[in-house]
């Protein structure tokens, strides 16, 4: 039967089944209905048997309010949920995933308790000050930030070099124009002086 499990995004038609799951898990179903688009559902033989919410905030993702109507398929559904989470996280450029779900599945997957230093990275809108947080780092935020900083510094240096080259070329062009201007001026002065000194002899009598 588990082989028939499939994961998909929740739709409005799933609300009755989701309400039943949320109510059985003592979750705030009325509030969660407003966040329906954030939920994935596990479906088996045409029936919704599990669900989990996935919320994004910048480079962070939150897994929340998981629930099941049939816990015999919970871990199998979690495996499929995780595959979907990985895809969505990659699409959203997520560095770190957070959760307060207490199933042993998540620590087995690599989630670790967040210490005080790591908790500083928790997005403010999720920080209620309650419960213990587990987190999984998908990418090294500091390394990515350093790489971006180095790339930006290299870009700025390249820009400065290009501006210096342009300035040098402009300076060369200004010098050439100035020299040509002086040459034309002296040529005109030479013609004028020649005309003034020899002009009468040239004019017809």
Secondary structure as UniProt FT lines:
FT   HELIX           2..4
FT   STRAND          6..9
FT   HELIX           12..14
FT   HELIX           15..24
FT   TURN            25..26
FT   HELIX           29..33
FT   TURN            34..35
FT   HELIX           36..38
FT   STRAND          39..44
FT   TURN            45..46
FT   STRAND          47..57
FT   TURN            58..59
FT   STRAND          60..68
FT   HELIX           71..73
FT   HELIX           74..92
FT   STRAND          96..99
FT   HELIX           104..109
FT   STRAND          112..113
FT   HELIX           116..119
FT   TURN            120..121
FT   HELIX           124..126
FT   STRAND          134..137
FT   HELIX           141..202
//
